[in-house]
Amino acid sequence: MDIKTITVVGANGTMGANVSAIFASFGNARVYMVSRDIEKSKKAMVRAGKSVRADSIVRNLIPADYTMLPSCVAESDLVFESAAENLELKIQLHTEIGRSLREDAIACTGSSGLSITRLAECYPDNVRSHFFGVHLFNPPYQLTLCELTASPYSDMSLYASLKEYLSEKLHRTIAESKDLPAFLGNRIGFYVMNEALQYAVKYQDNGGIDYIDSLLGPFTGRTMAPLTTSDFVGLDVHKAIVDNIYENTNDYVHEKFVLPEFVKELIGEGKLGRKAGQGLYQLLRNDSGEKRLLVYDIKTKRYRDVIRYSFPFAMEMKSALRDGDYEHAFRTLIDNRSQEADICLRFLLRYIVYALYTAEHVGYDLRVADDVMATGFTWCPPFAMMEALGSVCDLGALMKQRLKPDILENVDIDHIISEQIKSKYDYRIYFKAK
């Protein structure tokens, strides 16, 4: 597939700028960066260069605004839409793109989970088969995951060529997903993050947000704790994703996608997370540049200093991880019967079960569950997590002992365990003594 010219629509957004950089650097393509304001496109060009640590790629970037969209599309081999996660907006944009798309060109959306089939129907019959879902994860320079999704209209030979381009030219880790809400990565990841938000409400008297994050930090197999991740993604984006899942799915964790009221209040106040300077957390700097991290207290509805919690089970786990004694770390987690260790362990077990349950329904190969979580979230992937915990216990028996009846009644744990596949990811690189 020879792609020389690309149009990115919504290029002034964080993801749009970063994707433009990937196309311009790895793909060595000329990229029209289209936004509503050409000055915003020019500023996005600078951010794009910095995102891949290569200012030289700016020569491949061309600023444009929406008045120029038809001519940009007509010249492009590929058009990538990266607008806000709003179905009505995307329908409007793809209808417009479809008017100018060449019959030999490709169009795609970076949507994190809206219907690819519905968006494909915005295109005329002669190019409808050229439309695909290409969901990259942010920041794409560090996270290589790309969820590739076809519609019933898709030309599958073109799909195969696009898959090769994304994999070989752009160096993406391809996860093929069915056209179902949130696809696979976000379906799993936002299940964990939204449940963590619900637990922050449940345990607000214990501290809430920073209490839960302290139980699910890097020592549990993830680079970033789940609520810190939500703040990084943006609370408005988080809401759009979980609302979409809740409205359009009905599996056994359906209620886990209900967004807590306090998050809706924060969004209404413009406290959207890191990009807004405040959300679940707030980072302050004084005149000397010294940083002070605050957290939103759900109970008082005010920001306060983050508490540096010291849980005995976590301290022992971290000490064992520093020594490279992974078995001792995992035994500590399983054998410690404190409230905090129990919350942590149950989160990890539910994560494994839902990841494999979802991969079976949304993906085409169970192994894809490992790829999406390792390369899209930098979390210890489920099969690797099974190896980690299974190295010190009978994992099936542990799940039946620790998981609640509502899960055991809806998921065949013996089937989940029997499907265990040797992970290509080493669990040891994910468990950090931080």
C-alpha positions in Angstrom: 0.0 0.0 0.0 1.6 3.2 -1.2 0.3 6.1 1.0 2.0 9.4 0.2 -0.6 12.0 1.3 -2.8 11.9 4.3 -5.5 14.2 5.7 -6.0 14.2 9.5 -9.3 15.8 10.5 -9.4 17.2 14.0 -5.6 17.6 14.0 -5.5 20.3 16.7 -6.6 17.8 19.4 -4.0 15.9 21.4 -4.7 12.6 19.5 -5.0 14.3 16.1 -1.6 16.0 16.5 0.1 12.8 17.8 -1.4 10.7 15.0 -0.3 13.2 12.4 3.2 12.9 13.8 3.1 9.1 13.4 2.0 9.3 9.8 4.6 12.0 9.0 7.5 10.2 10.8 7.1 6.4 10.5 4.9 6.7 7.3 7.0 9.5 5.8 3.8 11.0 4.4 2.7 14.5 3.6 0.0 15.3 6.2 -2.7 17.9 5.9 -3.5 18.8 9.5 -7.1 20.1 9.4 -8.9 21.9 12.2 -11.5 24.7 12.5 -8.8 27.3 12.9 -5.6 27.3 10.8 -3.7 28.9 13.6 -4.6 26.0 15.8 -3.3 23.7 13.1 0.0 25.5 13.1 0.4 25.2 16.8 -0.5 21.5 16.5 2.3 21.1 14.0 4.8 22.1 16.7 3.3 19.7 19.2 3.3 16.9 16.7 7.1 17.3 16.2 7.7 17.2 19.9 5.5 14.1 20.3 7.8 12.0 18.3 11.0 13.9 19.4 11.7 14.9 15.8 11.1 18.5 14.9 12.3 17.7 11.4 9.0 16.0 10.6 7.3 19.4 10.5 8.4 19.7 6.9 5.9 16.9 6.2 3.0 18.7 7.9 0.7 21.2 6.2 -1.7 23.3 8.3 -5.3 23.6 7.0 -8.8 24.6 8.1 -12.2 23.1 7.4 -12.8 25.4 4.3 -9.9 23.5 2.7 -11.2 20.0 3.7 -12.6 19.0 0.2 -9.4 19.8 -1.6 -7.3 18.1 1.1 -9.4 15.0 0.9 -9.4 14.9 -2.9 -5.6 14.9 -2.8 -5.2 12.3 -0.1 -4.5 8.5 -0.3 -5.9 8.2 3.3 -8.1 10.3 5.4 -8.1 9.9 9.2 -10.8 11.5 11.3 -9.8 12.3 14.9 -12.6 14.5 16.1 -14.3 14.5 19.5 -16.1 11.2 20.4 -19.5 12.5 19.4 -21.6 10.4 16.9 -23.5 13.3 15.4 -20.3 15.3 14.8 -18.6 12.3 13.3 -21.6 11.6 11.0 -21.4 15.2 9.8 -17.7 15.0 9.1 -17.7 11.6 7.4 -20.6 12.7 5.2 -18.5 15.6 4.1 -15.4 13.5 3.6 -17.4 11.1 1.5 -18.2 13.8 -1.0 -14.6 14.2 -2.0 -12.9 10.9 -1.2 -11.3 9.3 -4.3 -12.3 5.9 -5.3 -8.8 4.5 -4.8 -8.4 6.2 -1.3 -9.1 5.0 2.2 -11.1 6.7 5.0 -11.0 5.7 8.6 -12.0 6.9 12.1 -9.9 6.9 15.2 -13.1 6.5 17.3 -12.6 4.7 20.6 -15.7 2.7 20.2 -18.6 4.2 18.2 -20.2 2.1 15.5 -17.9 1.6 12.5 -20.9 0.3 10.5 -23.0 3.5 11.2 -20.1 5.7 10.1 -19.5 3.7 7.0 -23.0 4.4 6.0 -22.1 8.1 5.6 -20.2 7.2 2.5 -21.5 6.8 -1.1 -21.8 3.2 -2.3 -18.7 3.5 -4.5 -16.3 4.2 -1.5 -18.3 2.7 1.4 -16.1 -0.4 1.3 -13.0 1.7 1.8 -13.9 2.8 5.4 -12.4 1.2 8.5 -12.0 1.8 12.2 -8.3 2.5 13.1 -8.2 3.2 16.9 -4.7 4.2 18.0 -3.9 4.7 21.7 -2.5 7.9 23.2 0.4 8.7 23.2 1.0 6.6 20.0 4.7 7.1 20.1 4.8 5.2 23.4 1.7 3.0 23.0 1.8 0.9 19.8 -1.6 -0.6 20.0 -4.0 -0.2 17.0 -7.4 -1.7 17.1 -8.5 -2.4 13.5 -12.2 -2.9 12.8 -14.1 -3.6 9.6 -17.8 -3.1 8.8 -20.1 -5.4 6.9 -19.4 -3.2 3.8 -15.6 -3.4 4.0 -13.4 -4.6 1.2 -11.4 -7.3 3.0 -8.5 -7.3 0.5 -8.1 -3.6 1.2 -8.5 -4.3 4.9 -5.5 -6.7 4.7 -3.4 -4.1 2.9 -4.3 -1.5 5.5 -3.4 -4.0 8.3 0.0 -4.5 6.6 0.6 -0.8 6.3 -0.2 -0.1 9.9 1.9 -3.0 11.1 4.9 -2.8 8.8 5.1 0.9 8.0 3.7 2.5 11.2 5.0 -0.2 13.5 1.6 -0.7 15.2 0.6 -3.8 17.2 -2.6 -4.8 15.5 -5.6 -6.0 17.5 -8.5 -7.0 15.2 -11.8 -6.3 16.9 -15.4 -6.8 16.1 -17.6 -3.7 15.6 -18.9 -3.7 19.2 -19.0 -0.7 21.7 -15.5 0.4 22.8 -14.0 -2.5 20.9 -11.7 -4.6 23.1 -9.0 -2.5 24.9 -11.3 0.2 26.2 -14.0 -2.3 27.1 -11.6 -4.0 29.5 -9.6 -1.0 30.6 -12.5 1.3 31.3 -14.3 -1.5 33.2 -11.4 -1.5 35.6 -11.1 2.3 35.8 -14.8 2.9 36.2 -15.1 0.3 38.9 -12.2 1.9 40.6 -14.2 5.2 40.6 -17.1 3.4 42.1 -14.9 2.0 44.8 -13.5 5.5 45.5 -17.1 6.5 46.3 -17.6 3.3 48.4 -14.5 3.9 50.4 -14.6 7.7 50.5 -14.3 7.6 54.3 -11.0 5.8 53.9 -9.7 8.5 51.5 -11.5 7.7 48.3 -9.5 8.4 45.1 -5.9 8.3 46.4 -6.8 5.4 48.7 -8.0 3.2 45.7 -5.1 4.3 43.5 -2.6 3.4 46.3 -4.0 -0.1 46.3 -3.7 -0.5 42.5 -0.4 1.1 41.7 2.7 -0.1 39.8 3.3 -2.9 42.3 0.1 -4.5 41.0 1.3 -4.8 37.4 0.5 -1.4 35.8 2.6 1.6 34.9 -0.1 4.1 36.1 -2.8 3.5 38.7 -6.3 3.4 37.2 -7.7 6.7 38.5 -4.5 8.5 37.6 -5.0 6.9 34.1 -8.6 8.2 33.9 -7.4 11.7 34.8 -4.7 11.5 32.1 -7.2 10.3 29.5 -9.7 13.1 30.5 -12.9 12.7 32.5 -15.0 13.8 29.6 -13.5 11.1 27.4 -13.9 8.6 30.2 -17.6 9.5 30.4 -18.2 9.2 26.7 -16.6 5.8 26.6 -18.5 4.3 29.6 -21.8 5.9 28.7 -21.5 4.3 25.2 -20.7 0.9 26.7 -23.5 1.2 29.3 -26.1 2.2 26.7 -25.2 -0.4 24.1 -24.1 -3.5 26.0 -25.7 -5.7 28.6 -23.1 -8.2 30.0 -22.6 -9.3 33.5 -20.7 -6.2 34.5 -23.2 -3.8 33.0 -23.6 -1.7 36.2 -19.9 -1.3 36.5 -20.1 1.2 33.7 -22.3 3.6 35.5 -20.4 6.8 36.0 -20.4 8.1 39.6 -22.3 11.4 40.2 -19.2 13.2 41.6 -17.4 12.7 38.2 -20.3 14.2 36.4 -20.1 17.2 38.7 -16.4 17.6 38.0 -17.0 17.5 34.3 -19.8 20.1 34.6 -17.3 22.4 36.4 -14.8 22.0 33.6 -12.5 19.9 35.8 -11.7 17.4 33.1 -8.4 16.0 34.3 -4.8 16.6 33.6 -5.5 18.6 30.4 -7.6 21.1 32.3 -5.1 21.3 35.2 -7.5 19.7 37.6 -9.9 16.7 37.8 -9.4 13.8 40.1 -6.0 15.3 40.8 -4.6 18.8 40.7 -0.9 19.6 40.3 0.2 22.9 41.7 3.5 24.7 41.3 4.8 27.5 43.4 7.0 30.4 42.2 10.2 28.3 42.7 8.8 25.5 40.6 8.2 23.2 43.5 5.3 20.8 42.8 2.4 19.9 45.1 -0.1 17.2 44.2 -3.6 17.5 45.4 -6.5 15.0 45.1 -10.3 15.6 45.0 -11.9 14.6 48.2 -15.3 13.1 47.3 -16.7 13.7 50.8 -15.8 17.3 51.2 -15.8 18.2 47.5 -12.5 20.0 47.9 -8.9 19.3 46.9 -6.5 18.2 49.6 -3.0 17.0 49.7 -2.5 13.4 48.5 -2.0 11.0 51.4 1.1 8.8 51.2 -0.6 5.6 52.4 1.5 2.8 53.9 -0.3 -0.5 53.8 1.7 -3.4 55.3 0.8 -5.9 52.5 1.9 -3.3 49.8 5.1 -2.5 51.6 6.0 -6.2 51.9 5.1 -6.8 48.2 7.3 -3.9 47.1 10.2 -5.1 49.2 9.9 -8.5 47.7 9.7 -7.0 44.2 12.9 -5.0 44.8 14.6 -8.3 45.6 13.2 -10.0 42.6 11.3 -12.4 44.8 8.1 -12.4 42.8 6.7 -15.5 44.4 6.9 -14.0 47.9 5.2 -10.8 46.5 2.3 -12.8 45.1 2.0 -15.0 48.2 1.8 -11.9 50.3 -1.0 -10.5 48.3 -3.0 -13.7 48.4 -2.3 -14.6 52.1 -2.8 -11.2 53.6 -6.4 -10.8 54.7 -6.5 -7.1 55.3 -9.3 -5.1 53.7 -6.7 -3.4 51.4 -5.1 -6.6 50.2 -8.5 -8.1 49.6 -9.6 -5.2 47.5 -6.4 -5.3 45.5 -6.5 -9.1 44.8 -10.2 -9.1 43.8 -9.5 -6.3 41.3 -6.8 -8.4 39.7 -8.9 -11.5 39.6 -11.9 -9.6 38.1 -9.6 -8.0 35.6 -8.4 -11.4 34.4 -11.9 -12.9 34.1 -13.4 -9.9 32.3 -10.5 -9.5 29.9 -10.8 -13.1 28.7 -14.6 -13.1 28.8 -14.6 -9.9 26.6 -11.8 -11.2 24.3 -14.0 -14.2 23.5 -16.9 -12.0 22.6 -15.3 -9.0 21.0 -12.0 -10.3 19.6 -11.2 -13.0 17.1 -8.4 -14.6 19.2 -8.0 -14.8 23.0 -4.4 -13.8 22.6 -5.5 -10.4 21.5 -6.5 -9.6 25.2 -2.8 -9.7 26.0 -1.8 -7.4 23.2 -4.4 -4.7 23.9 -3.6 -4.5 27.6 0.2 -4.7 27.2 0.5 -2.3 24.3 -2.5 0.0 24.9 -2.5 0.4 28.6 1.0 -1.0 29.7 -0.8 -3.2 32.3 0.3 -6.7 32.9 -1.8 -8.6 30.4 -4.3 -11.2 31.6 -2.5 -14.3 30.5 0.7 -13.0 32.0 -1.2 -12.1 35.2 -2.6 -15.7 35.3 1.0 -17.0 35.2 2.1 -14.6 37.9 -0.7 -15.5 40.4 -0.8 -19.2 39.2 2.9 -19.6 40.1 2.0 -19.6 43.8 -1.6 -21.0 44.0 -4.4 -22.9 42.3 -5.8 -20.0 40.4 -9.1 -21.5 39.6 -9.7 -22.4 43.3 -8.6 -18.9 44.3 -11.1 -17.3 41.9 -14.0 -19.5 43.1 -13.1 -18.6 46.7 -12.6 -14.8 46.3 -15.0 -13.8 43.5 -18.6 -13.0 44.3 -21.6 -15.2 43.2 -22.7 -12.7 40.5 -19.5 -13.4 38.6 -19.4 -17.1 39.3 -23.0 -17.5 38.1 -22.3 -15.7 34.8 -18.8 -16.8 33.9 -17.5 -20.4 33.6 -14.3 -20.1 35.6 -13.1 -23.6 34.7 -13.4 -22.6 31.0 -11.5 -19.4 31.7 -8.7 -21.4 33.4 -8.7 -24.1 30.7 -8.1 -21.4 28.0 -4.8 -20.4 29.6 -2.3 -19.6 26.9 1.4 -19.0 27.4 1.8 -15.3 27.3 4.5 -13.7 25.1 4.8 -11.0 27.7 6.9 -11.4 30.8 4.9 -10.5 33.9 8.0 -9.4 35.7 8.5 -6.3 33.7 5.1 -4.9 34.8 5.3 -5.4 38.6 7.3 -2.4 39.9 8.3 -1.6 43.4 7.0 1.9 43.3 
